[in-house]
C-alpha cells in the first residue's frame, strides 16, 4: 500500500509547512485503532486553513484514509487525551518524512514522559474527574441511578488515566490493562461497580465515597498546573483564564474546577467594583507565596 500512497505523501512532503508524515497499517488485533481502514496516512503541518482535513481513498479491496492536522490540534490531543489513537499512530506508525527530526523529537518527548506535559495532563484529567463526580452525585441524589452510573464510569476512567500519568506512563487506549498492573486498588473499584451483586444504589453509594476520598488525596497534584499558570498575574478574570495559552485546554471543565479550588481555598475570589454599584465583578487570585512554597518554586 505504501507505493500506492507514495505520490500523495511525497507531494505533501514537498510543501514547506509539512512537519512530518506517518504511515499506519491496520493490525488485525486492533482494527479500531485505524477506524477499520487498512492504512492511515497522518500528515502534520505547521499551519493550515483547516485545522483538520480528511480524505478517503480506495485501491482494489483496500481502503485508506489521510488526515492532515495542524501542530496545534496535535498538541491539544496529546495534552487532553481526547484522541488516544494518535499516540499509537505516533509510536507505531512508519515515518515517511520527518522535517528537521520533528517526529523523532516528538517520540522522544512522549517516551520521556512525565517530562512532556505531565502537569497539564494531570490538571486536565483532574478537572474532568471533578465535573463527572459532581454531576454523577447530583443524579444519584435525585434517584437517577442509571444516569449516575454512567458518570461514575467516566469518573473511574479519569482516575485510571491519572494513576497512569502519576506512574510516569502515557495513558493508552487499553488503559484498564495498564491500571490493573500499576494501581490495582482503582481497578478493584471498577470491578466492584460492574460486577458486584449489590444493588445499583448501594454500589454507587460506596463508589462515591471512594472517589471522593481519592479526589481529596489528589487535589494537591491536580491543582498544580493551574496554580502555577496563575502565578503570571496578580488577579484574573474568568475570560483571561479561558484565554490562557495552556488553560484553554481545560475547555468547559475550567469553571467547575475553579469553583472546586475556591471551595478548597486554593483560589480566592477578588470582588472588583463594576459600573453598576449593585454588583461586583468576580475576579480570581492565588496566594503566590503559598503556591511557591507548596510546590517548591523559587
C-alpha positions as a printed NumPy array, in Angstrom:
array([[  0.   ,   0.   ,   0.   ],
       [  2.964,   2.271,   0.609],
       [  3.789,   2.527,  -3.089],
       [  0.187,   3.472,  -3.905],
       [  0.212,   6.34 ,  -1.419],
       [  3.771,   7.487,  -2.166],
       [  2.793,  10.197,  -4.72 ],
       [  0.325,  11.669,  -2.216],
       [  2.678,  11.953,   0.722],
       [  5.628,  12.997,  -1.451],
       [  3.587,  15.908,  -2.747],
       [  2.709,  16.887,   0.822],
       [  6.307,  16.448,   1.979],
       [  7.472,  18.947,  -0.635],
       [  5.335,  21.673,   0.948],
       [  7.263,  23.845,   3.466],
       [  4.549,  23.757,   6.137],
       [  4.639,  19.937,   6.368],
       [  6.431,  18.776,   9.534],
       [  6.061,  15.031,   9.259],
       [  4.291,  12.128,   7.577],
       [  3.44 ,   8.811,   9.253],
       [  2.03 ,   5.67 ,   7.642],
       [ -0.051,   3.439,   9.915],
       [ -1.063,  -0.071,   8.848],
       [ -4.067,  -1.876,  10.324],
       [ -3.27 ,  -4.583,  12.847],
       [ -5.825,  -7.387,  12.991],
       [ -5.937,  -7.427,  16.789],
       [ -6.665,  -3.684,  16.984],
       [ -8.736,  -2.755,  13.942],
       [-10.392,   0.134,  15.753],
       [ -7.039,   1.936,  16.041],
       [ -7.283,   2.789,  12.345],
       [-11.104,   3.131,  12.32 ],
       [-11.109,  -0.199,  10.387],
       [ -9.17 ,   1.395,   7.495],
       [ -6.333,  -0.699,   6.08 ],
       [ -3.958,   2.262,   6.057],
       [ -3.854,   5.67 ,   7.72 ],
       [ -1.683,   8.439,   6.326],
       [ -1.099,  11.025,   9.061],
       [  0.348,  14.355,   7.939],
       [  1.266,  17.011,  10.49 ],
       [  1.612,  20.605,   9.307],
       [  2.664,  23.819,  10.996],
       [ -0.436,  25.768,   9.972],
       [ -3.407,  25.312,   7.634],
       [ -6.696,  26.976,   6.715],
       [ -8.494,  23.866,   8.011],
       [ -7.061,  22.563,  11.306],
       [ -8.197,  19.04 ,  10.381],
       [ -8.571,  17.838,   6.795],
       [ -9.509,  14.256,   5.861],
       [ -9.716,  12.331,   2.598],
       [-10.649,   8.705,   1.894],
       [ -9.189,   6.539,  -0.878],
       [ -9.715,   3.027,  -2.177],
       [ -7.496,   0.627,  -4.136],
       [ -8.922,  -2.731,  -5.15 ],
       [-10.199,  -4.175,  -1.831],
       [ -8.156,  -1.826,   0.329],
       [ -9.453,   1.369,   1.925],
       [ -7.238,   4.236,   3.054],
       [ -7.653,   7.495,   4.906],
       [ -5.486,  10.605,   5.013],
       [ -5.603,  13.002,   7.959],
       [ -3.862,  16.364,   7.703],
       [ -3.776,  18.193,  11.015],
       [ -2.009,  21.203,  12.424],
       [  0.584,  21.099,  15.168],
       [ -1.909,  22.987,  17.388],
       [ -4.525,  20.242,  17.026],
       [ -1.915,  17.56 ,  17.649],
       [ -0.757,  19.247,  20.86 ],
       [ -4.343,  19.622,  22.04 ],
       [ -4.995,  15.917,  21.535],
       [ -1.763,  14.989,  23.303],
       [ -2.484,  17.276,  26.267],
       [ -6.156,  16.444,  26.71 ],
       [ -6.08 ,  12.769,  25.759],
       [ -9.165,  13.381,  23.615],
       [ -7.783,  11.242,  20.76 ],
       [ -5.708,   8.46 ,  22.257],
       [ -5.267,   6.722,  18.895],
       [ -2.884,   9.5  ,  17.916],
       [ -0.325,   8.262,  20.446],
       [ -0.473,   4.768,  18.968],
       [ -0.019,   6.199,  15.478],
       [  2.99 ,   8.27 ,  16.505],
       [  4.67 ,   5.378,  18.331],
       [  3.872,   2.507,  15.966],
       [  3.492,   4.186,  12.583],
       [  6.222,   4.22 ,   9.951],
       [  7.842,   7.618,   9.49 ],
       [  7.818,   8.514,   5.796],
       [  9.002,  12.106,   6.116],
       [ 10.47 ,  13.998,   9.049],
       [ 11.41 ,  17.653,   8.667],
       [ 14.256,  18.631,  10.983],
       [ 13.614,  15.457,  13.054],
       [ 10.259,  16.808,  14.233],
       [  8.704,  13.348,  14.657],
       [ 11.876,  11.869,  16.123],
       [ 11.96 ,  14.567,  18.79 ],
       [  8.222,  14.165,  19.441],
       [  8.626,  10.437,  20.021],
       [ 11.46 ,  11.103,  22.433],
       [  9.281,  13.568,  24.352],
       [  6.499,  11.028,  24.643],
       [  8.9  ,   8.266,  25.643],
       [ 10.468,  10.512,  28.27 ],
       [  7.079,  11.234,  29.807],
       [  6.402,  12.521,  32.519],
       [  8.578,  15.42 ,  31.373],
       [  6.274,  16.075,  28.404],
       [  3.323,  17.98 ,  29.8  ],
       [  2.751,  15.861,  32.88 ],
       [  1.393,  18.749,  34.955],
       [ -1.104,  19.919,  32.351],
       [ -2.27 ,  16.351,  31.628],
       [ -2.799,  15.79 ,  35.34 ],
       [ -4.693,  19.071,  35.69 ],
       [ -6.955,  18.397,  32.719],
       [ -7.789,  14.847,  33.792],
       [ -8.409,  16.038,  37.358],
       [-10.758,  18.809,  36.187],
       [-12.712,  16.262,  34.127],
       [-12.863,  13.984,  37.163],
       [-14.303,  16.794,  39.299],
       [-17.072,  17.549,  36.791],
       [-18.054,  13.891,  36.266],
       [-18.061,  13.229,  40.01 ],
       [-20.228,  16.274,  40.827],
       [-22.722,  15.63 ,  38.032],
       [-22.914,  11.936,  38.871],
       [-23.564,  12.766,  42.53 ],
       [-26.436,  15.052,  41.513],
       [-28.071,  12.253,  39.519],
       [-27.568,   9.891,  42.453],
       [-29.18 ,  12.292,  44.921],
       [-32.201,  12.583,  42.596],
       [-32.526,   8.812,  42.374],
       [-31.48 ,   8.676,  38.693],
       [-29.167,   5.726,  39.282],
       [-28.57 ,   4.665,  35.677],
       [-27.507,   8.188,  34.698],
       [-25.377,   8.35 ,  37.832],
       [-23.769,   5.011,  36.913],
       [-22.63 ,   6.435,  33.561],
       [-20.898,   9.37 ,  35.275],
       [-19.248,   7.104,  37.835],
       [-17.795,   5.012,  34.999],
       [-16.412,   8.223,  33.456],
       [-15.016,   9.269,  36.853],
       [-13.212,   5.951,  37.21 ],
       [-11.764,   6.318,  33.715],
       [-10.303,   9.705,  34.655],
       [ -8.939,   8.25 ,  37.887],
       [ -7.398,   5.453,  35.851],
       [ -5.701,   7.911,  33.493],
       [ -4.451,   9.941,  36.457],
       [ -2.898,   6.841,  38.008],
       [ -1.145,   6.007,  34.73 ],
       [  0.165,   9.583,  34.451],
       [  1.305,   9.51 ,  38.103],
       [  3.367,   6.43 ,  37.31 ],
       [  5.208,   8.244,  34.541],
       [  3.417,   6.494,  31.671],
       [  1.179,   7.656,  28.866],
       [ -2.478,   6.51 ,  29.017],
       [ -3.027,   4.036,  26.193],
       [ -6.258,   3.023,  24.509],
       [ -6.239,  -0.089,  26.727],
       [ -5.936,   1.993,  29.889],
       [ -7.53 ,  -0.579,  32.21 ],
       [ -4.924,  -3.204,  31.39 ],
       [ -2.328,  -0.616,  32.42 ],
       [ -4.167,   0.249,  35.639],
       [ -4.599,  -3.389,  36.627],
       [ -0.814,  -3.691,  36.793],
       [  0.161,  -0.361,  38.339],
       [ -2.794,   0.639,  40.558],
       [ -4.89 ,  -2.446,  41.399],
       [ -6.937,  -0.538,  44.016],
       [ -8.55 ,   1.633,  41.321],
       [ -9.015,  -1.4  ,  39.08 ],
       [-10.794,  -3.078,  42.006],
       [-13.23 ,  -0.147,  42.253],
       [-14.094,  -0.605,  38.59 ],
       [-14.668,  -4.32 ,  39.126],
       [-16.918,  -3.627,  42.103],
       [-19.013,  -1.208,  40.074],
       [-19.607,  -3.502,  37.103],
       [-19.501,  -6.955,  38.715],
       [-20.804,  -6.638,  42.284],
       [-24.077,  -8.359,  43.186],
       [-25.064,  -5.45 ,  45.442],
       [-27.949,  -3.235,  44.362],
       [-27.004,  -0.431,  41.96 ],
       [-27.838,   2.166,  44.605],
       [-25.516,   0.518,  47.144],
       [-22.711,   0.146,  44.603],
       [-22.934,   3.8  ,  43.643],
       [-23.06 ,   4.938,  47.241],
       [-19.843,   3.07 ,  48.059],
       [-18.126,   4.245,  44.871],
       [-18.93 ,   7.912,  45.542],
       [-17.32 ,   7.622,  48.98 ],
       [-14.203,   6.019,  47.489],
       [-13.965,   8.53 ,  44.628],
       [-14.398,  11.477,  46.995],
       [-11.519,  10.169,  49.118],
       [ -9.308,   9.743,  46.036],
       [-10.19 ,  13.228,  44.779],
       [ -9.213,  14.793,  48.102],
       [ -5.927,  12.877,  48.158],
       [ -5.072,  14.024,  44.623],
       [ -6.127,  17.681,  44.857],
       [ -2.613,  18.918,  45.621],
       [ -1.169,  17.414,  42.421],
       [ -4.294,  18.088,  40.375],
       [ -4.209,  21.81 ,  41.174],
       [ -0.509,  22.363,  40.486],
       [ -0.734,  23.252,  36.809],
       [ -3.494,  25.855,  37.072],
       [ -1.957,  27.434,  40.186],
       [  1.46 ,  27.735,  38.558],
       [ -0.176,  29.274,  35.477],
       [ -1.898,  31.832,  37.72 ],
       [  1.47 ,  32.942,  39.103],
       [  1.83 ,  35.029,  35.936],
       [ -0.616,  37.691,  37.179],
       [ -1.989,  39.057,  40.433],
       [ -5.672,  38.941,  39.504],
       [ -7.515,  37.12 ,  36.718],
       [-10.916,  37.462,  35.073],
       [-12.588,  34.241,  34.006],
       [-12.122,  35.232,  30.358],
       [ -8.383,  35.72 ,  30.891],
       [ -8.186,  32.245,  32.39 ],
       [-10.112,  30.756,  29.464],
       [ -7.807,  32.559,  27.008],
       [ -4.559,  31.457,  28.664],
       [ -2.467,  29.505,  26.138],
       [ -2.491,  26.35 ,  28.305],
       [ -5.585,  26.746,  30.478],
       [ -7.745,  26.911,  27.343],
       [ -7.201,  23.154,  27.032],
       [ -9.395,  22.683,  30.119],
       [-12.288,  23.891,  27.958],
       [-15.734,  23.559,  29.568],
       [-14.306,  21.924,  32.692],
       [-12.309,  25.011,  33.695],
       [-15.026,  26.876,  35.582],
       [-16.263,  23.964,  37.68 ],
       [-12.611,  23.22 ,  38.503],
       [-12.042,  26.808,  39.629],
       [-15.124,  26.649,  41.863],
       [-13.851,  23.418,  43.392],
       [-10.454,  25.016,  44.106],
       [-12.197,  28.032,  45.654],
       [-14.043,  25.663,  47.965],
       [-10.718,  24.044,  48.905],
       [ -9.184,  27.547,  49.394],
       [ -6.505,  27.145,  46.721],
       [ -8.042,  30.034,  44.746],
       [ -9.611,  33.163,  46.257],
       [-12.372,  35.394,  44.913],
       [-11.46 ,  39.06 ,  44.491],
       [-14.523,  41.343,  44.146],
       [-13.904,  44.309,  41.794],
       [-16.285,  47.251,  41.565],
       [-18.48 ,  47.346,  38.452],
       [-20.249,  50.297,  36.82 ],
       [-23.465,  49.032,  38.339],
       [-22.955,  49.68 ,  42.04 ],
       [-25.301,  46.826,  42.937],
       [-22.906,  44.147,  41.637],
       [-19.182,  43.441,  41.556],
       [-17.004,  41.717,  39.024],
       [-15.796,  38.331,  40.261],
       [-12.043,  38.029,  39.745],
       [ -9.66 ,  35.341,  40.931],
       [ -6.286,  35.279,  42.631],
       [ -3.952,  32.959,  44.498],
       [ -1.577,  33.34 ,  47.403],
       [  1.659,  33.398,  45.418],
       [  3.933,  32.75 ,  48.37 ],
       [  1.841,  29.778,  49.457],
       [  1.878,  28.288,  45.947],
       [  5.624,  28.767,  45.567],
       [  6.403,  27.186,  48.912],
       [  3.842,  24.389,  48.447],
       [  5.256,  23.338,  45.072],
       [  8.902,  24.218,  45.65 ],
       [  9.006,  27.096,  43.17 ],
       [ 11.78 ,  29.65 ,  43.576]])
